[in-house]
């Protein structure tokens, strides 16, 4: 078998900055990880056919991996999402899964790992963090924050499959709402400025009034209603205080949700504008 320059076809990759050491093919500039080849090829050694096959497999595998993680930048800025209505200024991480009919408003940001399926409308300047699941028919307002690992579903149909609901549940989250990490919501309605605490649970047809708070770790029962500007806590949740003020909200959360959602929305819009201007 002709040998050509096979003995010299691989050489050490020079280290630059924080670039890891490895090997590359001087003919095609394809890097092959050094640990795999170190025991196969040393300077001056003669490569066998078996070595070439193994090296080829490693190179192909590397190219497949690189291809699988490559990102189309257009998909991150509201483009490349066929079948959905995505505003061009929306910032959607490429790992986000959208199925069904999804509408996303201007300067809304959706982070990695989130899954949105069904008929879902999301307003402008809303933030949805990592690994959120939104399923079914849902309406989410403007300037609303939904944090990591939240689960939101549309709820029950009416009078079928054992459902006792007289009318289908509705999942509606208003403007300026605050849905904290780990919350679970089934067919829940949240009025403007309402807040759901860490790991709180809202059972079917829960209604959280405007400006109301469901405390961290609390849970509602089916068809429960929390009045406007009330603070509810416990399992099942019980209203502990009514006519709460922004000072009460600040004392409980350590940050005022209505102010923080607007503040962060401004920061996100500024970053998106800067990126799009380049």
LUMKEPA-564140 format. One record per residue (C-alpha): residue in one letter; chain; x, y, z. Coordinates in Angstrom, 2 decimals, padded with zeros to 5 digits. Layout:
BEGIN
A,A,X,Y,Z $
...
END
This chain:
BEGIN
X,A,000.00,000.00,000.00 $
X,A,001.42,003.42,-000.91 $
X,A,002.48,005.27,002.22 $
X,A,002.84,008.81,000.83 $
X,A,003.38,011.24,003.68 $
X,A,001.14,009.37,006.15 $
X,A,003.91,009.24,008.71 $
X,A,003.97,013.03,008.89 $
X,A,000.29,013.82,008.30 $
X,A,-000.48,014.54,011.96 $
X,A,001.42,016.90,014.22 $
X,A,000.87,018.59,017.58 $
X,A,-001.49,021.54,017.70 $
X,A,000.15,024.63,019.14 $
X,A,-001.55,025.95,022.24 $
X,A,-002.87,029.51,022.03 $
X,A,-004.64,031.29,024.87 $
X,A,-007.04,028.87,026.55 $
X,A,-007.20,026.57,023.51 $
X,A,-006.81,022.94,024.52 $
X,A,-004.00,020.85,023.04 $
X,A,-004.89,018.34,020.38 $
X,A,-003.91,017.05,016.95 $
X,A,-004.97,018.16,013.51 $
X,A,-004.70,016.88,009.98 $
X,A,-002.29,019.13,008.11 $
X,A,-004.17,018.47,004.88 $
X,A,-007.73,019.36,006.01 $
X,A,-007.16,021.23,009.30 $
X,A,-009.57,018.96,011.18 $
X,A,-008.69,018.73,014.84 $
X,A,-008.69,015.33,016.51 $
X,A,-008.57,015.16,020.34 $
X,A,-005.06,014.42,021.57 $
X,A,-005.97,011.83,024.25 $
X,A,-007.48,009.52,021.62 $
X,A,-004.50,009.72,019.29 $
X,A,-001.67,010.00,021.75 $
X,A,-001.37,006.22,022.15 $
X,A,-001.75,005.69,018.39 $
X,A,000.52,008.21,016.79 $
X,A,003.80,009.59,017.98 $
X,A,006.27,011.47,015.90 $
X,A,008.13,009.14,013.56 $
X,A,005.69,006.22,014.02 $
X,A,004.17,004.55,011.01 $
X,A,000.34,004.59,010.90 $
X,A,-001.45,001.35,010.02 $
X,A,-004.75,000.99,008.17 $
X,A,-006.47,000.36,011.48 $
X,A,-005.14,003.64,012.82 $
X,A,-006.45,005.52,009.81 $
X,A,-009.92,003.98,010.17 $
X,A,-010.08,004.87,013.87 $
X,A,-008.87,008.40,013.23 $
X,A,-011.42,008.81,010.46 $
X,A,-014.20,007.68,012.79 $
X,A,-013.11,010.18,015.43 $
X,A,-013.01,013.02,012.89 $
X,A,-016.48,012.18,011.56 $
X,A,-017.89,011.95,015.07 $
X,A,-016.39,015.33,015.93 $
X,A,-017.93,016.92,012.86 $
X,A,-021.33,015.46,013.70 $
X,A,-021.14,016.82,017.25 $
X,A,-020.07,020.24,016.04 $
X,A,-022.89,020.27,013.52 $
X,A,-025.46,019.35,016.15 $
X,A,-024.56,022.28,018.39 $
X,A,-024.11,024.87,015.68 $
X,A,-026.54,027.77,016.07 $
X,A,-028.30,029.71,013.36 $
X,A,-028.15,033.21,014.78 $
X,A,-031.31,034.18,012.90 $
X,A,-033.28,031.70,015.01 $
X,A,-032.34,033.50,018.22 $
X,A,-033.90,036.80,017.17 $
X,A,-037.43,035.82,016.26 $
X,A,-036.60,034.36,012.84 $
X,A,-036.44,030.77,011.60 $
X,A,-039.59,029.76,013.54 $
X,A,-041.98,028.81,010.76 $
X,A,-045.65,028.42,011.62 $
X,A,-045.51,030.76,014.61 $
X,A,-045.96,034.51,015.01 $
X,A,-042.69,035.69,016.51 $
X,A,-041.87,039.37,016.67 $
X,A,-038.50,040.09,015.00 $
X,A,-037.20,041.59,018.24 $
X,A,-038.03,038.55,020.38 $
X,A,-034.94,036.78,021.77 $
X,A,-035.59,033.03,021.79 $
X,A,-032.80,030.61,022.64 $
X,A,-032.25,028.05,019.84 $
X,A,-032.90,025.13,022.20 $
X,A,-036.46,026.31,022.89 $
X,A,-039.15,023.99,021.49 $
X,A,-042.26,025.57,019.99 $
X,A,-045.17,023.42,018.80 $
X,A,-048.71,024.30,017.77 $
X,A,-049.48,027.99,017.36 $
X,A,-047.24,030.24,019.44 $
X,A,-047.27,034.04,019.36 $
X,A,-044.44,036.01,020.98 $
X,A,-044.42,039.78,021.35 $
X,A,-041.72,042.40,020.99 $
X,A,-038.60,042.26,023.17 $
X,A,-039.73,039.12,024.93 $
X,A,-036.91,036.80,025.98 $
X,A,-037.25,033.02,026.29 $
X,A,-034.28,031.15,027.74 $
X,A,-032.75,027.72,027.16 $
X,A,-034.65,024.47,027.57 $
X,A,-038.15,025.92,027.62 $
X,A,-040.93,023.95,025.90 $
X,A,-044.07,025.71,024.67 $
X,A,-046.77,023.60,023.02 $
X,A,-050.36,024.36,022.08 $
X,A,-052.12,027.65,021.46 $
X,A,-049.99,030.07,023.44 $
X,A,-049.87,033.86,023.25 $
X,A,-047.06,035.73,025.03 $
X,A,-047.06,039.51,025.20 $
X,A,-044.25,042.02,024.81 $
X,A,-041.33,042.61,027.20 $
X,A,-041.99,039.34,029.00 $
X,A,-039.22,037.13,030.39 $
X,A,-039.44,033.33,030.47 $
X,A,-036.43,031.71,032.06 $
X,A,-034.89,028.24,031.64 $
X,A,-036.72,024.91,031.54 $
X,A,-040.24,026.31,031.72 $
X,A,-043.04,024.12,030.35 $
X,A,-046.17,025.79,028.95 $
X,A,-048.78,023.44,027.51 $
X,A,-052.29,023.82,026.12 $
X,A,-054.19,027.06,025.62 $
X,A,-052.49,029.87,027.51 $
X,A,-052.41,033.64,027.44 $
X,A,-049.50,035.48,029.05 $
X,A,-049.41,039.26,029.30 $
X,A,-046.80,042.00,028.98 $
X,A,-043.92,042.71,031.36 $
X,A,-044.44,039.38,033.11 $
X,A,-041.65,037.23,034.55 $
X,A,-041.84,033.44,034.62 $
X,A,-038.83,031.85,036.26 $
X,A,-036.98,028.54,035.97 $
X,A,-038.77,025.18,036.16 $
X,A,-042.29,026.60,036.19 $
X,A,-045.03,024.33,034.77 $
X,A,-048.13,025.95,033.27 $
X,A,-050.95,024.04,031.60 $
X,A,-054.25,025.13,030.14 $
X,A,-056.43,023.06,032.47 $
X,A,-059.51,020.86,032.15 $
X,A,-062.06,020.61,029.38 $
X,A,-065.71,020.80,030.41 $
X,A,-067.86,017.75,031.23 $
X,A,-065.72,015.13,029.49 $
X,A,-063.27,012.54,030.71 $
X,A,-064.55,012.80,034.26 $
X,A,-063.97,016.57,034.45 $
X,A,-066.43,018.31,036.75 $
X,A,-065.70,021.70,035.16 $
X,A,-068.90,023.33,033.88 $
X,A,-066.86,025.38,031.43 $
X,A,-063.27,024.78,030.27 $
X,A,-060.58,026.11,032.57 $
X,A,-058.73,029.15,031.33 $
X,A,-055.03,029.82,031.78 $
X,A,-054.55,033.58,031.75 $
X,A,-051.60,035.41,033.29 $
X,A,-051.97,039.17,033.25 $
X,A,-049.54,042.05,032.86 $
X,A,-046.69,042.62,035.30 $
X,A,-047.07,039.23,036.97 $
X,A,-044.35,037.38,038.85 $
X,A,-044.31,033.57,038.65 $
X,A,-041.46,032.34,040.78 $
X,A,-039.16,029.32,040.40 $
X,A,-040.76,025.89,040.49 $
X,A,-044.39,026.99,040.53 $
X,A,-047.06,024.69,039.06 $
X,A,-050.25,026.13,037.60 $
X,A,-053.24,024.19,036.20 $
X,A,-055.83,026.28,034.37 $
X,A,-055.03,029.26,036.58 $
X,A,-055.95,032.90,036.13 $
X,A,-053.66,035.57,037.58 $
X,A,-054.74,039.19,037.59 $
X,A,-052.41,042.04,036.67 $
X,A,-049.58,042.38,039.17 $
X,A,-050.32,039.03,040.82 $
X,A,-047.46,036.97,042.21 $
X,A,-046.95,033.23,042.70 $
X,A,-044.21,032.26,045.16 $
X,A,-041.43,029.70,044.99 $
X,A,-042.70,026.13,044.44 $
X,A,-046.30,027.20,044.95 $
X,A,-049.06,025.12,043.36 $
X,A,-052.30,026.34,041.83 $
X,A,-054.86,023.59,041.23 $
X,A,-057.51,023.69,038.51 $
X,A,-059.39,026.95,038.06 $
X,A,-057.47,028.85,040.72 $
X,A,-058.03,032.58,040.45 $
X,A,-055.38,034.89,041.84 $
X,A,-056.68,038.45,042.05 $
X,A,-054.94,041.61,040.91 $
X,A,-051.92,042.38,043.04 $
X,A,-052.47,039.28,045.18 $
X,A,-049.69,036.99,046.44 $
X,A,-049.71,033.21,046.83 $
X,A,-046.83,032.64,049.24 $
X,A,-043.80,030.39,048.75 $
X,A,-044.62,026.68,049.05 $
X,A,-048.35,027.26,049.30 $
X,A,-051.07,025.41,047.40 $
X,A,-054.63,026.20,046.41 $
X,A,-057.45,023.71,045.97 $
X,A,-059.65,023.33,042.90 $
X,A,-061.76,026.43,042.12 $
X,A,-060.17,028.50,044.88 $
X,A,-060.12,032.27,044.54 $
X,A,-057.67,034.66,046.21 $
X,A,-059.10,038.21,046.31 $
X,A,-057.35,041.24,044.84 $
X,A,-054.45,042.60,046.91 $
X,A,-054.54,039.70,049.36 $
X,A,-051.73,037.62,050.82 $
X,A,-052.51,033.88,050.99 $
X,A,-050.32,031.23,052.56 $
X,A,-050.42,027.57,053.56 $
X,A,-051.59,024.18,052.31 $
X,A,-054.38,024.68,051.53 $
X,A,-053.80,028.40,051.14 $
X,A,-055.59,030.72,053.54 $
X,A,-055.84,034.50,053.18 $
X,A,-053.68,035.95,055.96 $
X,A,-053.84,039.62,055.03 $
X,A,-055.96,041.85,052.80 $
X,A,-055.37,045.25,051.21 $
X,A,-051.63,044.65,050.96 $
X,A,-049.41,047.48,049.73 $
X,A,-046.23,047.70,047.68 $
X,A,-044.35,047.91,050.96 $
X,A,-045.82,044.53,051.96 $
X,A,-044.75,043.08,048.61 $
X,A,-041.26,044.53,048.99 $
X,A,-040.94,043.17,052.52 $
X,A,-042.02,039.68,051.43 $
X,A,-040.07,039.26,048.18 $
X,A,-037.13,041.57,048.92 $
X,A,-037.79,043.21,045.57 $
X,A,-040.92,044.90,044.23 $
X,A,-042.17,042.71,041.36 $
X,A,-043.92,045.53,039.48 $
X,A,-040.71,047.60,039.49 $
X,A,-038.34,044.70,038.79 $
X,A,-040.25,043.40,035.77 $
X,A,-040.13,046.87,034.15 $
X,A,-036.49,047.40,035.07 $
X,A,-035.34,044.08,033.66 $
X,A,-037.50,044.50,030.56 $
X,A,-035.66,047.75,029.84 $
X,A,-032.30,046.02,030.21 $
X,A,-033.32,043.19,027.89 $
X,A,-034.64,045.59,025.26 $
X,A,-031.40,047.57,025.37 $
X,A,-029.31,044.43,024.87 $
X,A,-031.47,043.27,021.96 $
X,A,-031.30,046.68,020.29 $
X,A,-027.53,046.73,020.68 $
X,A,-027.20,043.25,019.18 $
X,A,-029.44,044.03,016.23 $
X,A,-027.59,047.24,015.48 $
X,A,-024.33,045.40,014.81 $
END
